[in-house]
């Protein structure tokens, strides 16, 4: 098995890392899947990554049909609306890797194209999106972690993806515990991504504030209780799996970046999903419930819901 064609669905912060790494891979065609105004914009402006503009081939889902590897790097809220596109891209021999946050994107995609096409994966890259493009530090990025959910772990497609990534700037490793690794990344997002977003401070807040650590620890206890009840043994992954890429204390993770930019966040995929799973299992999740509602309220604030300028009607707190 050999991978000669790669399509990326979602050329944002995560997709840009893959595009950057594979752009100069000899013998490999890399394209971005897009339609309509987004496709026109990509063809016109390209993708600005670390100060350089890349101009990949832009294909419709139908034009990308049958590629060897489809990388799904969407925001969680866009996944449901993109399932028809994913179905159109996937051919008989297409492997799909989802680099989305959360713990259920593989399941959702597998329901549409068949679980056999899906190679579970995750990514750890501390990127930031600005008006000038996407930026990340290749030297401190942990990169892509992937593997088969069940034996044989050293499958032809695992080896083919390794051969694809070899000799590029992409960092990667394979694992025999990919489900636990995905949950470990989920834990990192819930415990470190969310409290920072409410506070509006850099990640140094976890190091410098006992109060922020207490909130993070509360979220962690709830997540680990849900994971254990679902049969996810987080002790199977090494202690280093609980860490993200090395960043300065001023770094702002994706949820805070979304709020800064007045975008809606992925909170439904983080605390929202954990609350749902907790209810199904009878496990209380008060820290996550508070965090969920706070971030939803911050989204409403960004949407202008609490702009009371010019309103003279009195209200009473209750």
HELIX and SHEET records of a PDB file:
HELIX    1   1 UNK A   13  UNK A   22  1                                  10    
HELIX    2   2 UNK A   36  UNK A   45  1                                  10    
HELIX    3   3 UNK A   76  UNK A   89  1                                  14    
HELIX    4   4 UNK A  105  UNK A  113  1                                   9    
HELIX    5   5 UNK A  115  UNK A  117  5                                   3    
HELIX    6   6 UNK A  156  UNK A  165  1                                  10    
HELIX    7   7 UNK A  178  UNK A  188  1                                  11    
HELIX    8   8 UNK A  189  UNK A  193  3                                   5    
HELIX    9   9 UNK A  194  UNK A  199  1                                   6    
HELIX   10  10 UNK A  204  UNK A  208  1                                   5    
HELIX   11  11 UNK A  210  UNK A  229  1                                  20    
HELIX   12  12 UNK A  234  UNK A  236  5                                   3    
HELIX   13  13 UNK A  239  UNK A  242  5                                   4    
HELIX   14  14 UNK A  254  UNK A  260  1                                   7    
HELIX   15  15 UNK A  268  UNK A  272  3                                   5    
HELIX   16  16 UNK A  273  UNK A  281  1                                   9    
HELIX   17  17 UNK A  286  UNK A  302  1                                  17    
SHEET    1   A 5 UNK A  57  UNK A  59  0                                        
SHEET    2   A 5 UNK A  29  UNK A  33  1                                        
SHEET    3   A 5 UNK A   5  UNK A   9  1                                        
SHEET    4   A 5 UNK A  69  UNK A  72  1                                        
SHEET    5   A 5 UNK A  95  UNK A  98  1                                        
SHEET    1   B 2 UNK A  47  UNK A  49  0                                        
SHEET    2   B 2 UNK A  52  UNK A  54 -1                                        
SHEET    1   C 3 UNK A 121  UNK A 124  0                                        
SHEET    2   C 3 UNK A 143  UNK A 146 -1                                        
SHEET    3   C 3 UNK A 172  UNK A 174  1                                        
SHEET    1   D 2 UNK A 128  UNK A 130  0                                        
SHEET    2   D 2 UNK A 133  UNK A 135 -1                                        
END                                                                             
